[in-house]
Amino acid sequence: MSLLPFEDALNTVLSSIKRTTPIEIKFLDSATGHILAEDIKATFNYPIFDYSAMDGFALRSEETKHASHRNPVKLKVARTVSAGEFVEDELPPKTAYKIFTGAPIPPGADAVVEIEKVQVEDDFIILTEPVKAGTNIRKAGEYAKLGETIISKGEEITPGKVGVLASFGYGKVKVFSKPKVGILSTGNEIREPCEPLLKPGDIYNTNSYALSAAVNQNGSIATNLGNISDNYETLKEFLKENLNQFDVFITTGGVSMGEKDYVQTVVKDLGIDVKFHKIRVKPGKPTLFGTYDNGKRLFFGLPGNPVSALVNFYILVYPALRKLQGAQKLFKPKVKAILTEDFKRKGAQRREFIRVKLHFGEDGKIYATPYWNVSSGDILSMGFADGVGIVYEGIKEVKKGETIDVIVF
């Protein structure tokens, strides 16, 4: 297969997803990070009642319309109204109630004047300027009306949204279950962390742990399946036994053109419908994608280089996991950033994702500093990076001070 442009690869992945994960019910204390599977409606007008937006004095605005320094208006302070205290009696004429933020507006009052705008003398306040009707009052239903959608299906539940849900009396909500993701690395040279490196050429299993962390951090459930040797039959049997346990299966390594790169062969022999193999990106050219189980499950064969695997997770796998959960927003946020140093490359045929660290300058603008090494094998660059800057096809050089798009991790 020829190299597939990135947009075509992404569209192929997303258009291949024909379902969402099952719906389940979560209590609020365990709902954060899930995607809502229902619209959330206001269960009452919000606010429920007219309330004071300030500490001050509730009064009748009509009685202050002629107030001035030459003609001050004097009102007797008859009582204090605290938050949660409802006053049934109507505010008497020529009277004000001291009121605190959040307290219900008493009948007859139609404005609240701030404490600092009046002079207090014994049990009276003195006003030297008019107070308009509605001043410092939050009206019932001003923020949301009964039955209005306040959080939409497909939105991710954040701590702020948990606060909204609790405020409207929702103790539990319907959400899409988090996709289950199996992660398997391949290679005879791979050893697990804490094991000794027995011979020259041995390396630690970076990919399984980095990808598991990325999956778990980004709203899905990872199962680290460890590593398997470069053996056709061993790999085939393992995949045959484990593929259908997961919504998404990820392998790393074995997708290039080496003699022992068996993944691309095994997946076809197992009936996986390979949609593409090799895309026009750097890093991650050998990436493979397919579907199985009548199109219900997804397979990603990511390259073995750790930077390639992790970058392609963010640009291809992450959007797929989001769509599986019915999310409205499928992609990592993208910002414009000013490059702090020149970036040059020899070839410009592929779209390149360079690792960058972001910071705000004193001018309030976002700046991106590229990592010094573009090697797809240097995992240190991913520890350095806040995201990847995009160098589009056809561009050989981006100069210091020019703006680039950055996908933020």
ZIKA-V584757 format. One record per backbone hydrogen bond with DSSP energy under -1.0 kcal/mol. CO is the residue of the C=O (numbers start at 1). NH is the residue of the N-H. Records with the same first field share a line. If there is no record, write none. Layout:
BEGIN
CO->NH + NH
END
This chain:
BEGIN
4->280
5->9
6->10
7->11
8->12
9->13
10->14
11->15
12->16
14->17
22->177
24->175
26->173
27->30
28->31
31->34
34->157
35->176
36->154
40->150 + 151
42->147
46->143 + 144
47->141
50->105
51->138
52->102
55->115
56->99
57->113
58->97
59->110 + 111
60->63
61->64
64->67
73->127
75->125
76->96
79->98
81->100
82->85
94->76
96->78
97->58
98->81
99->56
100->103
103->52
106->109
107->91
110->134
111->59
113->57
114->117
115->118
119->126
121->124
123->77
124->121
125->75
126->119
127->73
132->135
134->137
135->112
136->53
138->51
139->142
144->46
145->148
148->42
151->40
152->155
154->328
155->36
157->33
158->162
159->163
160->164
161->165
162->166
163->167
164->168
165->170
166->169
171->28
173->26
174->37
175->24
179->221
180->247 + 248
181->223
182->250
183->225
184->252
185->228
187->190
189->203
191->205
192->195
199->202
203->191
204->206
206->210
207->211
208->212
209->213
210->214
211->215
212->216
213->217
214->218
215->220
221->181
223->183
226->185
228->187
229->231
231->235
232->236
233->237
234->238
235->239
236->240
237->241
238->242
239->243
242->245
243->246
247->298
248->182
249->300
250->184
251->302
252->186
254->264
258->261
260->262
262->266
263->267
265->269
266->270
267->272
268->271
272->274
273->291
276->289
278->4
279->281
280->351
282->353
284->287
285->279
287->278
288->301
289->275 + 276
290->299
291->273
292->297
293->296
297->292
298->249
299->290
300->251
301->288
302->253
305->309
306->310
307->311
308->312
309->313
310->314
311->315
312->316 + 317
313->318
316->320
317->321
318->322
319->323
320->324
321->325
322->327
323->326
324->21
333->408
335->406
337->404
338->368
339->401
343->398
348->394
351->282
352->391
354->389
355->371
356->386 + 387
357->369
359->367
361->364
365->361
366->338
367->359
368->340
369->357
375->378
376->307
377->379
378->381
379->382 + 383
380->384
381->385
386->409
387->356
388->407
389->354
391->352
392->395
396->345
398->343
399->402
402->339
404->337
405->390
406->335
407->388
END
